């Protein structure tokens, strides 16, 4: 068993632990694929499916609500499309370092 430092709070904890016991930070495990994230963002980004994929469920729910309401009202639909486009560009810029996107905070 090795002790590692948390990237968020700096506390030492076991490398066998799933998350830091103090702040709950979960290190990136490499299980998700950046290309799947980009495809989801490009095709169904206005529904927030890519946010659910990376585990950011609150943002996914917000995008899903804004995306479905966007069919009735123009402004929320436009806002969520811009939000998805920004997420896509951020994903493209971080192809080499996907842990920046997939880290849960």
PyMOL commands that set and color helices and strands:
alter all, ss='L'
color gray80, all
select helices_A, chain A and resi 34-47+49-53+57-69+74-93+99-102
alter helices_A, ss='H'
color red, helices_A
select strands_A, chain A and resi 3-5+12-14
alter strands_A, ss='S'
color yellow, strands_A
deselect
rebuild
show_as cartoon
